[in-house]
Amino acid sequence: MFQKTRLFALLRLGIVCFLLMYAAAACTSGEQPPATPLDSQPAAKVGVVIDAGSEKDRGFNQYTVQGAQQAAEELGLEFMYLASRSTSDYEVNIENLIKAKAHLIITVGFRMGDATSKAAQRNPDISFAIVDTAFFPGSGCPETVENCYSEEGGLANVTSLMFAEDQVAYLAGTLAACMSKTGTIATVAGIEIPPVIRFVTGFESGARAFRPDIKTLHQYIPDFDDTATGKVVGQTFIIDGADVIFGAGGNTGNGGLLAAHEAGLMAIGVDVDQYFSYEEVAPSLLTSAAKNMDIAASRAVRDFAAGSLEGGIRLSTLENGEIGLAPYHDWEDRIPQTCKDAVAAAREAVIADPTIASAET
């Protein structure tokens, strides 16, 4: 009897010691509940807000959406975009993306600047990128700060995707002046805002640098989605002798391209390689002054996913290769080598001194 009692006591003691040893081992090894697998975590969301009717503008807005969407899908991120019906929708659509838990919100164009800066300041944990709009003290942030893109300025979470439109337009103007037989070229422009003004100024500066006696015409139209008016303006320029039309203003500029095409004349596209985005006029396109918004938007999404998207102004230039003339396509064998050489020389000149593209002579 004594031996059985002693045996049971030893067994109980062994079990207790085993349990104590197991508990101590668990504590010292720092075991934690298994982490949630990465694949099961919710995917980051990317949202884009564009202007009314512009998702099919064959350029600026359409390609921003495409670039952002393609990058998001390749990276396994959720993607959504909202098209505004009026200016009053900008804040509403941005807020809707915030409510949808978007982690990166891309807005497009100067008209969304105010709504974007306000939303970014209210939501410092969300990343924002805006195309064609830069913020400066007194414009997007208080006048008293030195840098809007800082904690003090309130826009440290905003990246402005900007482009040196005058630089690429300078090359387009050089080509237009070289190809013109009448000595008159023209620009059908959209709303008179800084990016469009840079396109017009650069185009005319490049043309005059190559051919001082060239006659340049341009007209700003207060709409980016008025193909009919753009076409009428283009037809008027053609009556005035223009034989090369530069369309710089979304669908409005596209109207000018269409006028040139229907008249059997030459045209130059804008923003993207419009040989592919506006096939109806492709045979008339010498080239396009490409800003490559799709590449800029795609890069912003990829940098965001990699954790390297920084606040501030990101400028695309000829020197960094993020803007440039599109291929000559159907005109490759019809453009004289002297004109191609002139464009190449103009490119080197602008890289050496970017101010020549913006000089109004």
Secondary structure, DSSP 8 states (H G I E B T S, - for coil): -HHHHHHHHHHHHHHHHHHHHHHHHHHHTT-------GGGS---EEEEEE-TT-TTSSSHHHHHHHHHHHHHHHTT-EEEEEE-SSTTHHHHHHHHHHHTT-SEEEEESGGGHHHHHHHHHH-TTSEEEEET---EETBEE-TT-S-SSSTTTT-TTEEEEEE-HHHHHHHHHHHHHHH-SSSEEEEEE-S-SHHHHHHHHHHHHHHHHH-TT-EEEEEE-S-SS-HHHHHHHHHHHHHTT--EEEEESHHHHHHHHHHHHHTT-EEEEEES-HHHH-GGGGGGEEEEEE--HHHHHHHHHHHHHHT---SEEEEE-TTTTSSEE---GGGTTTS-HHHHHHHHHHHHHHHH-THHHH---
